[in-house]
Amino acid sequence: MAAGLFASVTSRVPGEPAASASGPAKPQTASTQRIEKSKPDVQARFAQGQKALQDGDLDAAEAAFRQVLAADPGSAAAYANLGVVAMRRKEWDRALTFLGKAAKLAPQLSGIRLNIGLVKYRRGDYSGAIPDFASVVQDQPDSAQARYLLGLCDFFAERFEDAVTTLEPLWRQKANDFMYLYVLSVVADGAAQRELSEKALAQLVQVGGDSAEFHLMLGKAYLNRQESDKAILELQQAAGMNPSLPFVHFNLGIAYVRTGDSTRGEKEFLEDIRIEPDVPDTYELLGEFYSRAAKDSEAEKCFYEALRRDPKMWVSLSGLAKIHLRQEKYQQALGEVDAALRLAPSAQRLHFVRGQILKKLARNEEAEKELTVAAQARNAAVEKDREANALGNGRVPNPELKQQPQ
């Protein structure tokens, strides 16, 4: 999907002042003379850093690029590659700092903006990544990598019409990629473009072959279309071919719960956690399952496990707030719902829960304002769709698409 992921950058020769379009070069100052004298050494250090980066020696790469910056503080390439080092270490804040400096020094380099978008994507900030990927697509309309990532971000942000516009032009290049076809079928359905959705699903069936991964994605497509029985057949086939396939049991759990088989649903969620113990989405969905079954203790544990893996799981924060509201732990519940609202300020359910908590705290005026906001949101059709629960008739979560692009 992203062949150029974390690519190193060479914006210009380190140590060489950027060319000026305004006229002849200015006379050298003492500082530029020092840079000129050290240029061969800086170039050698930069080459060493690139070689270390290619070899996976991140400590050596970082040391080399820092030496380049010591001699040439204006080297966008050195900052960009320090960003790549931080990305490979999954140090996302540091990566954004380095890449941001590189982008200021060399705003024309789309590769830097692509990596900024990738950092945001990896952190789950899909809406935040959209402008970065969009700018790359604007500069390079034929970049399949940037266009696909932009489409995925639109997909996760539920901007389905934008996602269709972005992804449909990739058909000729990716018509044999069943992951692409799955996403296109879902966003087309979300954008009420039924004909395109059917076309993508038919193509998915045609090119899928007989792999476990194909049956997983086809099963997910059926789940999104509310065809749970068809989904179960496909997902069972995927599980039979590869019982350890990540996320197949996750989706089977959803399908069984939707058909009323809660016992098998719980079993499948637990099996998925055994296979993929670090995926927060499964804990969150299992927490919602236990919450619906009035098993507050089990639900609370699952929500905490989800948040331990990803503090931005606002549905888990909402779930905890509801549990603690029932337990009359009002201040704790208020803190949790406020944290959830910072992550999802437009979610109707959060304003409703917050209103209930404030009423219990006798903060009646504030409570009425929250409940009014919730009622207004409830009247919006788009909000009703967003509030649909994955265990009922909502859209299926896609943790496998949220994994780091390869």
C-alpha positions, 0 to 999 in steps of 0.5 A, a space after each residue: 500500500 505504501 511502498 515509500 513509507 518512511 523514505 529518507 529525504 535528500 532535499 539538497 546537498 547538505 552544507 550547500 546554501 539554497 539557490 537564489 532566484 533573485 540574482 547572483 550569489 551574495 558574498 560569503 560571510 565568515 559563517 558561510 565560509 566555514 560551511 564551505 570548508 566543512 562541506 565534504 565532511 558534512 556530505 560524508 556524514 549525511 551519506 553515513 546517516 542514509 546508509 545507517 538508516 537503510 541498514 536499520 541502525 537508528 542510533 548511528 543514523 540519528 548521530 550522523 544527521 545531528 552532526 549534519 545539523 550542527 554544521 548546517 542548521 538549514 538542512 531540511 533533509 537532515 531534519 526529515 531523516 531524523 523524522 524518519 528515525 523517530 517514525 521507525 521508533 514510533 516516537 510520533 511527537 518527536 517525528 512531527 517536530 522534526 518533520 515540521 521543521 523540515 517542511 518549513 525549510 522545504 515546503 515544496 517537498 511532498 515526501 515530507 508532507 507525506 510522512 507527516 500524514 503517515 505519522 498522523 495516520 499511525 496515531 489515529 488522527 485521520 481527519 488531521 492527516 487529510 490536509 497533508 495527503 490532499 496536498 500531496 495528491 494536489 502536487 502529484 495526482 498520479 501518486 497512488 500511495 497518497 491518494 489511497 491513504 487520503 481515501 482511507 482517511 476520508 473513510 475513517 472520518 466518514 466523509 464517504 462522498 469525498 472518499 469515493 471521489 478520491 478512491 474511484 480514480 484508482 480503479 484501473 490500478 487497484 481493481 485486483 486489490 480486494 482490500 481496496 475493493 472492500 473499502 470502495 464498496 463501503 464508502 460507495 454504500 455510505 455515499 448512497 452510490 449503490 451501483 458503484 458499491 455493487 460493482 466493487 463487491 462484484 469485482 471483489 468476488 471475481 478477483 478474490 480467489 480462495 484465500 482466507 484474507 479474501 473471505 474475511 474481507 467479503 464477510 466484512 462487506 456483507 456485515 456492512 450491508 447488514 447481511 449477517 448470515 452471508 457474513 457468517 458463512 464467509 467468515 467461518 470459511 476464513 477461520 477454517 482456512 486460517 484459525 489464527 488470521 487476525 480479526 476474523 474472530 473479531 468480525 465473527 463475534 459481531 456477526 453472531 451477536 447480530 443474529 442473537 447468538 451472544 454465547 458464540 459472539 463472546 467466545 469469538 471476541 475472546 479468541 480474537 484477543 488471544 490472537 491479537 492481544 494488543 488491538 484496542 478495538 476488540 476490548 472496546 467491542 467486548 466491553 460494549 457487549 458486556 455493558 449491554 448484558 449488564 455485566 458492569 465489572 467485565 465491561 469496565 475491565 475491557 474498557 480500561 484495557 482498550 484505553 491502556 492500549 489507545 487513550 483516544 478510544 472515546 467510546 470506551 471513555 463513554 462506556 466507563 462514564 455510563 458504568 460509573 453513573 450507574 454506580 453513583 460515582 458522579 465526579 469520576 463519570 464526569 471526568 470520563 465523559 469530558 475526556 470523551 467529548 474532547 475527542 468526539 465533541 459532536 457525539 450525541 450520546 456523550 452530551 446526553 450522558 453528560 446531561 444526566 451526570 450534571 443532573 445528579 450533581 444538581 447542576 441543573 442549568 448546565 444539565 439542561 444545556 447538554 440535554 438540549 444539545 443532545 436532542 438537537 443532534 438526535 434530530 439530525 439523520 447523520 447523527 442517528 447513523 453515527 450513533 448506530 452501534 457495531 453490535 446492532 446495525 452500525 458500520 463494522 469497525 476496521 482495525 485491520 485497516 488502521 494498522 501501519 501502512 506497508 
